[in-house]
């Protein structure tokens, strides 16, 4: 990452400093209700999984270069505590009291809490094996087209697949730079062709995750949840949170690239 970009990014995710304690409390409460902590704790394994799926598109010799490093990088640079603090700092700079108050009111409703609990339970380490079994059973017991359409609309509204594409390409760009890996032109992580190639893979992963997470919810519950996600205040929260995640992940990816450069240099000396 260019020096200027790092300077701008550092300013965006600087420590909170003398912030209004009410704002900090609101952000912490919104993160608690939205399950941000659970999301961050599962982020290393999730990033490892989705990045590995993208790397599977590379030629074998490039895969051998990337695959051993993915898990190491995910664990080293996606620490939940520091990631959380940086997200909160970013969010504080884009705080909007009106949006936040309405968002918090919705999050505290019984129906919304039920859906959030399902999301959080699906992200635990204990749920991973169950999700794999669930995925295997989808071939013999596929979801209805209406169910798939609802979850695809939820993905589109939240921008979940878009976020995953941004994170994967950012991480792979940094890893490629750090390892000195030369990718074929149609597979370079910055290219539109690469994004087109991995988008359906990542979207498929999002769909499976959501099918599993909301497996006990009715279509009516899901339709209401999608409608809530489309409200301007919820859209504001999701948009701001995702922008924060992308910004922090970019900073972590840049550090990971520098770490890999040092690692490669030590191997060759």
C-alpha positions in Angstrom: 0.0 0.0 0.0 1.3 3.4 -0.9 2.5 5.7 1.9 -0.2 8.3 1.4 -2.9 5.6 1.6 -1.4 4.3 4.9 -1.4 7.9 6.3 -5.1 8.4 5.3 -6.0 5.0 6.7 -4.1 5.6 9.9 -6.1 8.8 10.4 -9.3 7.0 9.8 -8.7 4.3 12.4 -6.8 6.4 15.0 -7.6 5.9 18.7 -10.8 7.2 20.0 -9.2 9.8 22.3 -11.5 12.3 23.9 -14.8 11.0 22.5 -18.2 11.6 23.9 -18.8 8.7 26.3 -22.4 8.5 25.1 -21.3 7.9 21.5 -18.8 5.2 22.6 -21.5 3.5 24.7 -23.9 3.6 21.8 -21.3 2.0 19.4 -20.4 -0.7 22.0 -24.1 -1.4 22.5 -24.8 -1.6 18.7 -21.8 -3.9 18.2 -23.0 -6.1 21.0 -26.5 -6.3 19.6 -25.3 -6.9 16.1 -22.9 -9.7 17.1 -19.8 -7.9 16.0 -17.6 -9.6 18.7 -18.7 -13.0 17.6 -18.1 -12.1 14.0 -14.6 -10.9 14.8 -13.7 -14.0 16.8 -14.7 -16.2 13.9 -13.0 -14.0 11.3 -9.6 -15.8 11.2 -11.2 -19.1 10.3 -13.7 -17.5 8.0 -11.1 -15.5 6.1 -8.9 -18.7 5.9 -11.9 -20.6 4.4 -13.0 -18.0 1.9 -9.4 -17.1 0.8 -8.6 -20.8 0.3 -11.7 -21.1 -1.9 -10.4 -18.2 -4.0 -6.8 -19.6 -4.1 -8.2 -22.8 -5.5 -8.7 -21.0 -8.8 -4.9 -20.4 -9.1 -2.5 -22.8 -11.0 -1.0 -25.5 -8.8 2.4 -23.9 -8.3 0.9 -20.6 -7.2 -1.5 -22.5 -4.8 1.5 -24.1 -3.2 3.0 -20.7 -2.5 -0.2 -19.2 -1.0 -1.9 -22.1 0.9 0.7 -22.6 3.6 0.7 -18.9 4.4 -3.1 -18.2 4.6 -3.7 -19.6 8.0 -0.6 -18.0 9.5 -1.6 -14.6 8.1 -5.2 -14.9 9.3 -4.2 -15.8 12.8 -1.5 -13.2 13.1 -3.3 -10.2 11.7 -7.0 -10.7 12.6 -6.8 -10.4 16.4 -10.4 -9.8 17.6 -9.6 -7.3 20.4 -7.5 -4.9 18.3 -9.7 -5.3 15.3 -12.7 -4.3 17.5 -11.0 -1.2 18.8 -10.2 -0.1 15.3 -13.7 -0.7 14.1 -15.1 1.4 17.0 -12.7 4.2 16.2 -13.7 4.3 12.5 -17.4 4.1 13.5 -17.0 7.0 15.9 -15.8 9.2 13.0 -19.0 8.4 11.0 -21.4 8.4 13.9 -25.0 9.6 13.3 -27.2 9.9 16.4 -30.5 9.7 14.5 -29.6 6.6 12.6 -28.0 5.0 15.6 -31.1 5.6 17.9 -33.5 4.0 15.4 -31.1 1.1 14.7 -30.7 0.4 18.4 -34.5 0.5 18.9 -35.0 -2.1 16.2 -32.1 -4.3 17.4 -33.7 -4.5 20.8 -37.0 -5.9 19.5 -37.7 -9.6 20.3 -38.0 -10.6 16.6 -34.6 -9.1 15.7 -32.9 -10.5 18.8 -34.1 -14.0 17.7 -32.6 -13.7 14.3 -29.3 -12.3 15.7 -29.0 -15.2 18.1 -29.3 -17.6 15.2 -26.5 -15.7 13.4 -24.2 -15.8 16.4 -24.8 -19.5 17.1 -23.9 -20.3 13.5 -20.6 -18.5 13.8 -19.2 -20.5 16.7 -16.4 -23.1 16.4 -18.8 -25.8 17.5 -21.2 -25.0 14.6 -18.6 -25.6 11.9 -18.9 -29.3 11.8 -22.7 -29.1 11.9 -22.7 -26.6 9.0 -20.6 -29.0 6.9 -23.1 -31.8 7.6 -25.9 -29.4 6.7 -24.2 -28.5 3.4 -23.8 -32.1 2.5 -27.5 -32.8 3.1 -28.5 -29.9 0.8 -28.1 -32.1 -2.2 -30.8 -34.5 -1.0 -32.8 -31.9 0.7 -32.5 -28.6 -1.3 -34.0 -25.4 -0.1 -37.1 -24.0 -1.9 -36.6 -21.4 -4.6 -38.5 -18.9 -2.4 -36.0 -19.5 0.5 -33.0 -19.0 -1.8 -34.5 -15.8 -3.2 -35.1 -14.4 0.2 -31.5 -15.1 1.3 -30.0 -13.8 -1.9 -32.0 -10.6 -1.4 -30.6 -10.4 2.2 -27.1 -10.8 0.8 -27.7 -8.1 -1.8 -29.2 -5.7 0.8 -26.3 -6.2 3.3 -23.6 -6.4 0.6 -22.2 -9.6 2.3 -20.7 -11.1 -0.9 -19.3 -7.7 -2.0 -17.6 -7.4 1.4 -16.0 -10.9 1.0 -14.8 -10.1 -2.5 -13.1 -6.9 -1.2 -11.5 -8.7 1.7 -10.2 -11.6 -0.4 -8.8 -9.5 -3.1 -7.1 -7.2 -0.5 -5.6 -10.1 1.3 -4.4 -11.8 -1.8 -3.0 -8.6 -3.3 -0.9 -8.1 -0.1 0.1 -11.8 0.0 1.1 -11.8 -3.7 3.2 -8.7 -3.1 4.8 -10.1 0.0 5.6 -13.5 -1.5 6.7 -12.1 -4.9 4.2 -14.4 -6.5 3.5 -13.8 -10.2 -0.1 -14.5 -11.1 -1.4 -15.1 -14.7 -3.1 -11.9 -16.0 -6.6 -13.4 -15.8 -6.1 -14.4 -12.1 -4.4 -11.4 -10.7 -6.3 -10.4 -7.6 -6.8 -6.8 -8.7 -8.3 -7.8 -12.1 -12.0 -7.7 -12.9 -11.7 -11.2 -14.3 -10.5 -12.5 -11.0 -13.3 -10.9 -9.1 -15.8 -12.3 -11.6 -14.3 -15.7 -11.1 -14.5 -15.7 -7.3 -17.7 -13.8 -6.8 -20.1 -16.8 -7.5 -17.9 -19.0 -5.2 -18.1 -16.5 -2.3 -21.8 -15.8 -3.0 -22.4 -19.5 -2.8 -20.5 -19.7 0.5 -22.6 -16.8 1.9 -25.8 -18.5 0.8 -24.9 -21.8 2.5 -23.9 -19.9 5.7 -27.2 -18.1 5.7 -29.2 -21.3 4.9 -27.6 -22.8 7.9 -27.8 -19.8 10.2 -31.6 -19.3 9.6 -32.6 -22.9 9.2 -35.0 -22.6 12.1 -36.6 -19.4 10.8 -39.8 -19.3 8.8 -40.0 -17.7 5.4 -42.2 -15.0 7.0 -39.5 -14.3 9.6 -36.9 -14.0 6.9 -39.0 -11.7 4.8 -39.5 -9.4 7.7 -35.8 -9.5 8.5 -34.9 -8.6 4.9 -37.4 -5.8 5.0 -35.8 -4.5 8.2 -32.3 -4.7 6.6 -33.6 -2.4 3.8 -34.6 0.3 6.2 -32.3 3.4 5.9 -31.1 3.2 9.5 -30.1 -0.4 9.3 -28.6 0.2 5.9 -26.5 3.0 7.4 -25.2 0.8 10.2 -24.3 -2.1 7.8 -22.7 0.3 5.3 -20.6 2.0 8.0 -19.6 -1.3 9.6 -18.6 -2.8 6.3 -16.6 0.3 5.4 -14.8 0.0 8.7 -14.1 -3.7 8.2 -12.6 -3.0 4.7 -10.5 -0.2 6.1 -9.1 -2.2 9.0 -8.6 -5.3 6.9 -6.7 -3.3 4.3 -4.4 -2.0 7.0 -3.9 -5.6 8.4 -3.3 -6.9 4.8 -0.6 -4.3 4.3 1.1 -5.4 7.5 0.7 -9.0 6.5 2.4 -8.3 3.2 5.4 -6.7 4.9 5.6 -9.7 7.3 5.7 -12.1 4.3 8.4 -10.0 2.6 10.5 -10.4 5.8 9.7 -14.1 6.0 10.7 -14.7 2.4 13.9 -12.6 2.8 14.9 -14.7 5.8 14.4 -17.9 3.8 16.6 -16.8 1.0 19.4 -15.4 3.2 
